[in-house]
């Protein structure tokens, strides 16, 4: 390599931007300013109710109240709680905080009791539950590793009117369900967004 | 062409990015000190990688920079095109702070208990990839007080406790990548002002509306402000709001790639010293996630990277009647921002590992796990750190406490001050 080429290469290397974006960053969007905020003082949080049943499951509820999700209980930790499945179901249907309800449904899947698929199917069908909680029921079903009852419910969820629920179900169905999923994708009633998600599956 | 860039560094001192003071970064006689006296300062340096045949790793050149005696806070970030980047060796005035190749972590007085030990003990266990890294375990990583491990964007901050306050001297930094790098920069940010000058400017990026109003945001930030005020920590300064639209709307995946895209959101005209929150409706594929900090610490003073900022979800903070619990949202913001600025949980779930801050009470399972269920809860720890907002779990009461030692870490954060002229 002659000296000119060498120097050219060296200078080109030196000129490289130190902030060269990663692939992810290069696709990043831009934001537009919308104003400024002055912090305000909210009303005090309401005092929690003293439901005796809530007291029974308070320790389980607190275990689900970790600030960070990596501290949520694993199977063995959940199994160590007396009547854990019963408690999780109670929390999923009675706790005031949606994140506790959602985590309880996810935990039902982690615990994986024999009737977990049925319990989660009922939660998914419960019209009083918020969208984020029904999505959690789908996530719990996805943890049941392809149990037939879970797969059947997930396939039904693909046609849910809540697109969050439907999209989550598409992503959690096992490969063995692909033929059934392909058949659902042919239905004219299926939301185009969900059809596109199915088509985009690897 | 790693050799070209390596040769560049070896041959031409001019490759070095200049510091704010218009002098090349070095510890040579007459070199300017890193940063700017009186406030926030930032500098960045191109990293050039050399493969190490004996380990299969890629090592950067050793960057040297002079740290002045008035240093209060120091943040280092390696931002690059590889998913697994870390600090190979960091020294300050001859003291080894980090040595991933066998040296001990900095701070002899640091407590021996190890936050997140199971995750951070070795890279092998953390990644779950089955890769091995220079033998396991890896002394110098996963050890206190910094508890470092490779990340998509690797960051460390000084101080994380009283023993790790930065001091004047020659700083040397060598980065390491476990994958073939495509690009990389080392960012060095400094706070060179009085500790008492601790104003935290905040950018709030709202994704597709996220189901939250400005009034609710103001309430949540008010809660965060009150928590910091109560602990004699950061003063919340300017709070700017931003709007961004993403292809999938306000629901964002929790994968590294999805979060990297979100965190890469560019805010034209934003200041690098602001702490950024991304407010989304919910995380896809996760149940009830409240918030995620980019790291402990995250990339401080370095916006738009995959390791920048805190993401918080609105849906997880809603109640069954549809109302938003702004008190809990504000606590989540304070907690996750605490992580981003270098605070660990005061006590971890099992009650046998604790943070490295000297004055935080410890809720030791041996004395506090009264029901012997293997975890310590806020209610069991009210006479210790159960009411501290960096405790691992919330309780039936508001967690409002912060110790002077924790406040000192926050108040020395390099993002807790504006540039002097601002």
Interface residues (C-beta under 8 A of the other chain):
Chain A: X9 X10 X12 X13 X14 X16 X18 X19 X20 X21 X22 X23 X24 X25 X26 X27 X28 X29 X30 X31 X32 X33 X34 X35 X36 X37 X38 X39 X40 X41 X42 X44 X45 X48 X58 X59 X62 X63 X64 X65 X66 X67 X68 X69 X70 X71 X77 X80 X81 X95 X96 X97 X98 X99 X100 X101 X102 X103 X105 X106 X130 X131 X132 X135 X136 X139 X140 X164 X167 X168 X171
Chain B: X1 X4 X5 X7 X8 X11 X12 X14 X15 X17 X44 X45 X46 X48 X79 X80 X81 X116 X119 X182 X183 X185 X204 X205 X206 X214 X215 X217 X218 X219 X220 X221 X222 X223 X224 X225 X226 X236 X238 X239 X240 X241 X242 X243 X244 X245 X246 X251 X257 X260 X261 X262 X263 X264 X265 X266 X267 X268 X269 X282 X284 X285 X286 X287 X288 X289 X290 X291 X292 X304 X305 X306 X315 X316 X317 X318 X319 X320 X321 X322 X325 X326 X327 X328 X330 X332 X335 X336 X339 X345 X348 X349 X371 X373 X374 X375 X377 X378 X379 X391 X392 X393 X394 X395 X396 X398
